[in-house]
Amino acid sequence: MEEYLASSHELNDADKRAFLYSDLSIQKTENPESFIEALGFWKYFLIDASFKGLVTAKTNTSRLCVDRKQLGTLLSYKGDTPMGLDMVVDELLQRGDLQPIEEYFAPVARRLVGWLVYQVPLINRQLRSLVFGSSGANGRLVVRSMVEKTGQWILNSHYEQVTCSLMDNLMDMDEFRSKFASVFDPQPENAAAVSPLQQDQKDKGAKMAIVDANILVKHLSDQGHLTTMHLDSPYMTETRTLIKFAASIRTRVQPITEADTGAYQVSWTQKQLSRQISQLETRVSILDTQIRQAIKTPSGKNLALSRLRMKRHIEMDVLPKRIDALHNLERVYLRLEQTSSEIQLMEAFEAGTRALRGLNDSVQVDRISRVFDDWAEESLRSSELDDAMADGRAGVHQAAVGLSSEETDEELEAELETMLEEERKRGLKELASNAASHSNANAEPETRPESEDAGKLADILQQISLSSPNANAQPTAKDDTEKDHREERDKLEKVAVPAE
């Protein structure tokens, strides 16, 4: 404890230590903020020291309790003794951070009375002594926050493993103390904070303190995570407490059944026989060593014969019977586990049957036929609507395309007629110009033959006629017009090209 006090920065500061070790009743009335600060320090200090097992008597290794009678002595540091601890403890009792262990294990009605008593600050000590005895609030006090935190650690540790065996959720108090003793081990990041007491217990493989085990079992039982039963049997040397956990962390525990107690007794007897067999084998090994040592001395023959007779009796009579009994119990236990698995399977089938029955009741055969008939009818109507919409869209598209095509053809024909008229006029102008230049020519003829101009004009007229879209159509009024144009062009050609 001295090392733990020395590790506190506040207690190594003389001024802060003087404030924390002073009579805090004055601070409570004159300076409430300072009192709240001191209360917060002592609350954290006591909880942490309690978890390290430093604030209880040396013979008591409880991690969930503080011993009020010894707090003053245990917390003395550098010649100073805290004078305000009584007020701090009373304040923590009133707030519910601490609770007398007698009250913790009391029935619900008495616990309610105790809680009401703590709300009367002036007379609560006298009333507590009447309700819970003179040692109630002056003895061991349970640290509630550490109980809740440790209980959650136990649940997480237990259910992180797959629980499928019959005995996975059954154990006695000794197994509980051994299995969950590691919940008080510091986390890896706090490994340096291990106290000598913790390290000594860890090295010896010590179990959880019985008072802590009882506190945690009570806490988890109140929450519905486990239940207990005291077993008395002529085959057991003492009354044992059977503990049963719930099937999962989210469900409430079921009462302990006869099958649970039978499975536990079989398992407990198995462990006893295994321990006896191990002891007998060790005994045989020791006798063998004693025999070999005895035969080395002249007077050790009789002793060697006695040890050999005992060894032979164990090997031939006692040990085989123990081994056969253990094998028989193992077969019984396997049969129990098989039956338990079959029961679980049947319960699963029953649950599935109930679920299927509920689904079948919600849907009738007539309803199914009606639904599918309605579906077929509505699908047919939907198909008819789709076809009607498709026909409508096709008609609209065709009308739009036809109107556009008709308008486009008329515009193209008008444009083409204009182009033909322009080409005809330009050709006539060129022919007239060539004819005039030819008739007024002088004695020197043109180097380019006249037939070349006539051929050029013929090519132009032929291209114009081929570009017409109605070149291959049946004769119409337009064709008669074109015929007149061709006859006019032939006359012009004769004029442009005189006969030889």
C-alpha positions as MATLAB code, in Angstrom:
seq = 'MEEYLASSHELNDADKRAFLYSDLSIQKTENPESFIEALGFWKYFLIDASFKGLVTAKTNTSRLCVDRKQLGTLLSYKGDTPMGLDMVVDELLQRGDLQPIEEYFAPVARRLVGWLVYQVPLINRQLRSLVFGSSGANGRLVVRSMVEKTGQWILNSHYEQVTCSLMDNLMDMDEFRSKFASVFDPQPENAAAVSPLQQDQKDKGAKMAIVDANILVKHLSDQGHLTTMHLDSPYMTETRTLIKFAASIRTRVQPITEADTGAYQVSWTQKQLSRQISQLETRVSILDTQIRQAIKTPSGKNLALSRLRMKRHIEMDVLPKRIDALHNLERVYLRLEQTSSEIQLMEAFEAGTRALRGLNDSVQVDRISRVFDDWAEESLRSSELDDAMADGRAGVHQAAVGLSSEETDEELEAELETMLEEERKRGLKELASNAASHSNANAEPETRPESEDAGKLADILQQISLSSPNANAQPTAKDDTEKDHREERDKLEKVAVPAE';
ca = [
       0.000    0.000    0.000;
       2.930    2.306    0.723;
       4.123    1.985   -2.889;
       0.632    2.686   -4.207;
       0.360    5.841   -2.083;
       3.775    6.967   -3.296;
       2.636    6.588   -6.923;
      -0.063    9.253   -6.443;
       0.950   12.670   -7.733;
      -1.577   14.433   -5.495;
      -0.317   12.793   -2.300;
       3.295   13.649   -3.108;
       2.349   17.338   -3.235;
       2.470   18.593    0.353;
      -0.204   21.242   -0.130;
      -2.641   18.930   -1.904;
      -2.008   16.184    0.633;
      -2.715   18.585    3.470;
      -5.997   19.547    1.789;
      -7.061   15.935    1.074;
      -6.107   14.734    4.574;
      -7.864   17.613    6.345;
     -11.285   17.603    7.979;
     -13.526   17.817    4.914;
     -16.668   18.638    6.891;
     -15.539   22.271    6.965;
     -14.965   22.245    3.211;
     -18.418   20.798    2.633;
     -20.137   23.746    4.241;
     -17.742   26.596    3.367;
     -16.342   25.506    0.013;
     -18.613   22.929   -1.702;
     -16.572   22.932   -4.937;
     -13.395   21.939   -3.082;
     -15.328   19.249   -1.214;
     -16.648   17.780   -4.482;
     -13.085   17.742   -5.860;
     -11.794   15.917   -2.772;
     -14.707   13.499   -2.889;
     -13.945   12.656   -6.530;
     -10.299   11.962   -5.694;
     -11.079    9.654   -2.779;
     -13.794    7.834   -4.713;
     -11.425    6.976   -7.582;
      -8.586    6.217   -5.154;
     -10.632    3.805   -3.041;
     -12.136    1.998   -6.056;
      -8.782    1.530   -7.750;
      -7.032    0.470   -4.544;
      -9.863   -1.933   -3.775;
      -9.567   -3.562   -7.194;
      -5.867   -4.119   -6.506;
      -6.724   -5.740   -3.150;
      -4.984   -3.062   -1.088;
      -7.738   -1.718    1.181;
      -8.710   -4.903    3.019;
      -7.094   -6.888    5.798;
      -4.094   -9.002    4.837;
      -6.052  -12.177    5.526;
      -8.824  -11.053    3.189;
      -8.015  -10.732   -0.506;
     -11.358   -9.284   -1.577;
     -11.223   -7.009   -4.619;
     -14.813   -5.811   -4.355;
     -14.880   -4.636   -0.738;
     -13.159   -2.025    1.386;
     -12.635   -2.433    5.117;
     -13.810    0.790    6.727;
     -12.207    0.049   10.082;
      -8.735   -0.154    8.557;
      -8.955    2.673    6.027;
      -7.335    5.214    8.346;
      -4.365    2.962    9.062;
      -3.942    1.766    5.477;
      -4.056    5.291    4.017;
      -1.597    6.898    6.427;
       1.247    8.441    4.425;
       4.359   10.300    5.543;
       3.012   10.600    9.065;
      -0.343   12.061    7.932;
      -3.653   10.336    8.595;
      -6.740   11.351    6.606;
      -9.204   13.036    8.965;
     -12.141   13.323    6.571;
     -12.512    9.658    5.555;
     -15.634    9.148    7.639;
     -17.371   11.977    5.843;
     -16.169   10.669    2.468;
     -17.441    7.155    3.213;
     -20.785    8.459    4.500;
     -21.178   10.535    1.352;
     -20.391    7.539   -0.878;
     -22.827    5.409    1.127;
     -25.552    7.999    0.694;
     -24.901    8.188   -3.065;
     -24.938    4.414   -3.428;
     -21.296    4.025   -4.516;
     -20.631    1.916   -1.419;
     -22.964   -0.504    0.351;
     -22.502   -2.493    3.581;
     -22.010   -6.152    2.797;
     -24.734   -7.161    5.274;
     -27.183   -4.957    3.418;
     -25.978   -6.264    0.046;
     -26.966   -9.840    0.948;
     -30.134   -8.814    2.800;
     -33.590   -9.431    1.335;
     -35.061   -6.812   -0.959;
     -37.289   -5.305    1.744;
     -34.391   -4.722    4.128;
     -32.272   -3.279    1.327;
     -35.041   -0.803    0.552;
     -35.197    0.215    4.224;
     -31.434    0.634    4.244;
     -31.531    2.876    1.202;
     -34.172    5.059    2.845;
     -32.091    5.250    6.015;
     -29.098    6.630    4.101;
     -31.221    9.534    2.919;
     -31.448   10.823    6.541;
     -27.988   12.300    7.073;
     -28.370   13.176   10.774;
     -29.591    9.911   12.220;
     -28.540    7.389    9.593;
     -25.771    5.818   11.705;
     -28.105    5.028   14.567;
     -30.794    3.662   12.248;
     -28.267    1.596   10.300;
     -27.014    0.007   13.499;
     -30.605   -0.938   14.374;
     -31.415   -2.340   10.924;
     -28.163   -4.099   10.052;
     -26.377   -4.399   13.377;
     -23.569   -2.452   14.947;
     -21.027   -3.577   12.347;
     -23.199   -2.693    9.354;
     -21.645    0.464    7.928;
     -18.481    0.120   10.028;
     -17.260   -3.142    8.504;
     -16.756   -4.235    4.920;
     -18.348   -2.092    2.229;
     -19.116   -3.352   -1.282;
     -17.881   -1.191   -4.182;
     -20.938   -1.223   -6.429;
     -19.293    0.053   -9.603;
     -16.625   -2.651   -9.489;
     -19.268   -5.342   -8.920;
     -21.155   -4.254  -12.055;
     -18.001   -4.010  -14.159;
     -16.632   -7.372  -12.982;
     -20.015   -9.037  -13.529;
     -20.020   -7.869  -17.147;
     -16.485   -9.176  -17.617;
     -17.590  -12.588  -16.322;
     -20.511  -12.715  -18.759;
     -18.294  -11.751  -21.696;
     -15.680  -14.327  -20.696;
     -18.255  -17.096  -20.307;
     -20.230  -16.528  -23.492;
     -17.276  -15.823  -25.782;
     -16.831  -19.602  -25.829;
     -19.280  -21.829  -27.698;
     -21.651  -23.442  -25.193;
     -22.880  -26.676  -26.747;
     -22.112  -29.293  -24.075;
     -24.513  -30.246  -21.304;
     -22.091  -29.004  -18.619;
     -20.990  -25.804  -20.340;
     -23.476  -23.722  -18.323;
     -23.237  -25.780  -15.112;
     -20.524  -25.452  -12.463;
     -20.097  -25.402   -8.719;
     -18.748  -22.547   -6.622;
     -15.176  -23.872   -6.656;
     -15.195  -24.075  -10.446;
     -16.656  -20.559  -10.594;
     -13.862  -19.214   -8.407;
     -11.188  -20.940  -10.494;
     -12.613  -20.158  -13.916;
     -13.185  -16.442  -13.350;
     -10.267  -15.607  -11.054;
      -8.531  -13.994  -14.049;
     -11.136  -11.204  -14.285;
      -9.147   -9.376  -11.612;
      -5.913   -9.576  -13.593;
      -4.835   -6.158  -14.919;
      -5.094   -5.472  -18.632;
      -1.853   -5.739  -20.675;
      -1.446   -1.948  -20.864;
      -1.670   -1.808  -17.030;
       0.564   -4.801  -16.373;
       3.078   -2.558  -14.578;
       0.438   -1.766  -11.952;
       0.338   -5.331  -10.597;
       0.588   -5.286   -6.823;
       2.799   -7.806   -4.963;
      -0.345   -9.423   -3.547;
      -1.801   -9.848   -7.035;
       1.444  -11.266   -8.405;
       1.764  -13.721   -5.507;
      -1.796  -14.946   -6.000;
      -1.289  -15.256   -9.752;
       1.899  -17.277   -9.278;
       0.141  -19.645   -6.866;
      -2.927  -19.964   -9.103;
      -5.134  -18.740   -6.268;
      -8.883  -18.762   -6.647;
     -11.196  -15.799   -6.407;
     -11.933  -14.826   -2.823;
     -15.054  -16.558   -1.552;
     -16.607  -13.234   -0.521;
     -16.092  -11.833   -4.025;
     -17.541  -14.992   -5.569;
     -20.637  -14.728   -3.389;
     -21.041  -11.041   -4.260;
     -20.775  -11.685   -7.996;
     -23.103  -14.683   -7.929;
     -25.652  -12.585   -6.038;
     -25.305   -9.739   -8.536;
     -25.648  -11.967  -11.630;
     -28.529  -13.847  -10.047;
     -30.419  -10.603   -9.402;
     -29.985   -9.735  -13.094;
     -31.318  -13.133  -14.219;
     -28.071  -14.369  -15.781;
     -27.669  -17.349  -13.423;
     -29.395  -19.296  -10.668;
     -28.100  -21.434   -7.810;
     -29.079  -24.539   -5.842;
     -27.531  -26.161   -2.773;
     -26.873  -29.888   -3.256;
     -26.710  -32.368   -0.377;
     -25.581  -35.895   -1.206;
     -24.194  -38.772    0.857;
     -21.486  -39.160   -1.781;
     -20.305  -35.555   -1.246;
     -18.223  -34.563    1.731;
     -19.882  -31.137    1.965;
     -22.845  -29.183    0.700;
     -22.043  -27.803   -2.711;
     -23.586  -24.859   -4.553;
     -24.604  -25.623   -8.117;
     -24.555  -22.625  -10.485;
     -26.426  -22.585  -13.777;
     -25.904  -19.865  -16.399;
     -28.517  -18.843  -18.935;
     -28.346  -20.348  -22.417;
     -27.194  -17.006  -23.852;
     -26.296  -13.561  -22.618;
     -29.591  -12.138  -23.935;
     -31.931  -14.656  -22.280;
     -32.994  -15.236  -18.704;
     -31.840  -18.369  -16.942;
     -34.203  -21.317  -16.571;
     -34.652  -23.079  -13.219;
     -32.314  -25.930  -12.363;
     -33.928  -29.253  -13.308;
     -33.395  -32.819  -12.162;
     -31.524  -33.476  -15.381;
     -29.115  -30.642  -14.509;
     -28.413  -32.007  -11.033;
     -27.979  -35.547  -12.397;
     -25.542  -34.384  -15.076;
     -23.582  -32.401  -12.498;
     -23.324  -35.361  -10.099;
     -22.100  -37.626  -12.910;
     -19.548  -35.033  -13.940;
     -18.454  -34.456  -10.349;
     -18.022  -38.205   -9.773;
     -15.979  -38.431  -12.979;
     -13.629  -35.770  -11.692;
     -13.321  -37.542   -8.328;
     -12.502  -40.871   -9.984;
      -9.973  -39.197  -12.279;
      -8.332  -37.620   -9.243;
      -8.277  -40.980   -7.422;
      -6.751  -42.746  -10.416;
      -4.061  -40.081  -10.654;
      -3.322  -40.455   -6.940;
      -3.150  -44.260   -7.210;
      -0.753  -44.047  -10.141;
       1.408  -41.652   -8.160;
       1.255  -44.062   -5.203;
       2.414  -46.942   -7.414;
       5.348  -44.864   -8.642;
       6.347  -43.986   -5.073;
       6.106  -47.650   -3.963;
       8.282  -48.709   -6.884;
      10.934  -46.201   -5.836;
      10.779  -47.376   -2.209;
      11.117  -51.014   -3.290;
      14.242  -50.286   -5.320;
      15.792  -48.416   -2.420;
      14.902  -51.171    0.090;
      16.505  -54.000   -1.876;
      19.815  -52.161   -1.828;
      20.153  -52.707    1.940;
      20.672  -56.096    3.594;
      17.847  -55.576    6.078;
      15.382  -54.148    3.605;
      14.045  -57.386    2.185;
      10.929  -57.517    4.355;
      10.189  -53.857    3.712;
      10.620  -54.422   -0.016;
       8.204  -57.382    0.091;
       5.605  -55.311    1.962;
       5.875  -52.444   -0.532;
       5.728  -54.888   -3.452;
       2.608  -56.531   -2.032;
       0.923  -53.128   -1.704;
       1.971  -52.162   -5.222;
       0.626  -55.420   -6.656;
      -2.688  -54.939   -4.808;
      -3.123  -51.448   -6.228;
      -2.168  -52.479   -9.762;
      -4.223  -55.664   -9.861;
      -7.271  -54.900   -7.715;
      -7.874  -51.237   -6.958;
      -6.711  -49.389  -10.045;
      -8.525  -51.554  -12.672;
     -11.830  -51.175  -10.827;
     -11.429  -47.417  -10.661;
     -10.633  -47.270  -14.370;
     -13.643  -49.443  -15.276;
     -15.916  -47.275  -13.141;
     -14.577  -44.171  -14.860;
     -15.211  -45.683  -18.302;
     -18.767  -46.567  -17.321;
     -19.422  -43.037  -16.071;
     -17.997  -41.617  -19.289;
     -20.453  -43.737  -21.275;
     -23.297  -42.555  -19.030;
     -22.252  -38.937  -19.499;
     -22.034  -39.337  -23.286;
     -25.514  -40.830  -23.256;
     -26.785  -37.861  -21.249;
     -25.239  -35.439  -23.727;
     -26.733  -37.353  -26.649;
     -30.176  -37.263  -25.056;
     -29.796  -33.551  -24.329;
     -28.882  -32.913  -27.972;
     -31.905  -34.893  -29.133;
     -34.158  -32.888  -26.817;
     -32.758  -29.647  -28.226;
     -33.328  -30.980  -31.739;
     -36.923  -31.881  -30.918;
     -37.495  -28.428  -29.421;
     -36.135  -26.883  -32.609;
     -38.485  -29.026  -34.717;
     -41.411  -28.063  -32.494;
     -40.581  -24.375  -32.881;
     -40.299  -24.799  -36.644;
     -43.612  -26.665  -36.757;
     -45.355  -23.880  -34.837;
     -43.907  -21.286  -37.175;
     -44.964  -23.245  -40.262;
     -48.449  -23.768  -38.830;
     -48.814  -20.061  -38.248;
     -47.764  -19.308  -41.823;
     -50.139  -21.907  -43.230;
     -53.029  -20.538  -41.180;
     -52.447  -17.076  -42.603;
     -52.753  -18.310  -46.228;
     -55.773  -20.384  -47.502;
     -55.972  -22.469  -50.702;
     -58.972  -20.485  -52.019;
     -57.058  -17.298  -51.446;
     -54.088  -18.608  -53.422;
     -56.319  -19.602  -56.399;
     -58.081  -16.255  -56.291;
     -54.805  -14.367  -56.217;
     -53.409  -16.217  -59.238;
     -56.669  -15.847  -61.201;
     -56.707  -12.130  -60.520;
     -53.074  -11.966  -61.524;
     -53.746  -13.673  -64.872;
     -56.710  -11.394  -65.588;
     -54.830   -8.235  -64.768;
     -51.822   -9.412  -66.785;
     -54.092   -9.934  -69.831;
     -55.553   -6.447  -69.431;
     -52.080   -5.020  -69.141;
     -51.051   -6.791  -72.385;
     -54.089   -5.386  -74.188;
     -53.262   -1.900  -72.998;
     -49.660   -2.312  -74.153;
     -50.822   -3.451  -77.635;
     -53.253   -0.537  -77.933;
     -50.558    1.926  -76.948;
     -48.141    0.377  -79.461;
     -50.708    0.623  -82.296;
     -51.454    4.232  -81.398;
     -47.772    5.169  -81.359;
     -47.253    3.434  -84.738;
     -50.207    5.300  -86.344;
     -48.978    8.638  -85.077;
     -45.493    7.942  -86.342;
     -46.710    6.822  -89.773;
     -48.915    9.888  -90.184;
     -46.073   12.170  -89.214;
     -43.652   10.425  -91.599;
     -46.166   10.449  -94.515;
     -46.966   14.134  -94.149;
     -43.340   15.027  -93.950;
     -42.500   12.895  -97.035;
     -45.288   14.462  -99.103;
     -44.248   17.984  -98.181;
     -40.609   17.155  -98.848;
     -41.319   15.730 -102.354;
     -43.326   18.797 -103.409;
     -40.575   21.142 -102.228;
     -37.902   19.112 -104.012;
     -39.845   19.069 -107.299;
     -40.388   22.852 -107.154;
     -36.723   23.456 -106.434;
     -35.663   21.122 -109.251;
     -38.011   22.849 -111.713;
     -36.460   26.211 -110.812;
     -32.947   24.819 -111.350;
     -33.952   23.375 -114.763;
     -35.408   26.717 -115.821;
     -32.236   28.546 -114.833;
     -30.047   26.053 -116.689;
     -32.249   26.306 -119.790;
     -32.027   30.082 -119.845;
     -28.267   30.022 -119.323;
     -27.861   27.482 -122.108;
     -29.952   29.591 -124.504;
     -27.841   32.643 -123.709;
     -24.668   30.765 -124.392;
     -26.013   29.377 -127.651;
     -27.144   32.794 -128.826;
     -23.773   34.282 -127.923;
     -21.909   31.564 -129.812;
     -24.152   31.910 -132.867;
     -23.633   35.658 -133.007;
     -19.883   35.361 -132.695;
     -19.832   32.728 -135.452;
     -21.846   34.741 -138.010;
     -19.710   37.867 -137.474;
     -16.402   36.036 -137.722;
     -13.664   37.379 -140.058;
     -11.623   35.486 -142.558;
      -9.585   33.703 -139.831;
     -11.641   30.829 -138.459;
     -11.541   29.821 -134.750;
      -9.001   27.304 -133.813;
     -11.577   25.315 -131.847;
     -14.048   23.471 -134.107;
     -17.684   24.467 -133.858;
     -18.730   20.950 -133.304;
     -17.000   21.116 -129.888;
     -19.443   23.809 -128.666;
     -22.363   21.789 -129.873;
     -21.089   18.700 -128.049;
     -20.637   20.682 -124.830;
     -24.168   22.002 -125.053;
     -25.499   18.503 -125.677;
     -23.687   17.177 -122.617;
     -25.134   19.909 -120.419;
     -28.660   19.276 -121.619;
     -28.257   15.544 -121.131;
     -27.081   16.027 -117.528;
     -30.034   18.267 -116.824;
     -32.450   15.693 -118.182;
     -30.795   12.823 -116.213;
     -30.978   14.743 -112.923;
     -34.749   14.874 -113.167;
     -36.432   12.376 -110.728;
     -39.141   11.569 -113.255;
     -36.832   10.498 -116.032;
     -38.041    6.901 -115.950;
     -41.676    7.623 -115.042;
     -44.721    7.206 -117.255;
     -45.512   10.040 -119.703;
     -47.420   12.903 -118.068;
     -48.166   16.543 -118.785;
     -44.696   17.364 -117.471;
     -43.230   14.864 -119.917;
     -44.941   16.706 -122.791;
     -43.342   19.915 -121.593;
     -39.957   18.250 -121.512;
     -40.557   16.960 -125.049;
     -41.244   20.463 -126.259;
     -38.013   21.611 -124.566;
     -36.042   18.887 -126.328;
     -37.477   19.832 -129.704;
     -36.553   23.451 -129.025;
     -33.005   22.401 -128.114;
     -32.743   20.391 -131.364;
     -33.706   23.448 -133.387;
     -31.131   25.530 -131.558;
     -28.442   22.928 -132.231;
     -29.232   23.090 -135.924;
     -28.928   26.828 -135.836;
     -25.649   26.691 -133.868;
     -24.109   24.076 -136.155;
     -24.683   25.009 -139.828;
     -24.712   22.328 -142.461;
     -21.506   21.727 -144.386;
];
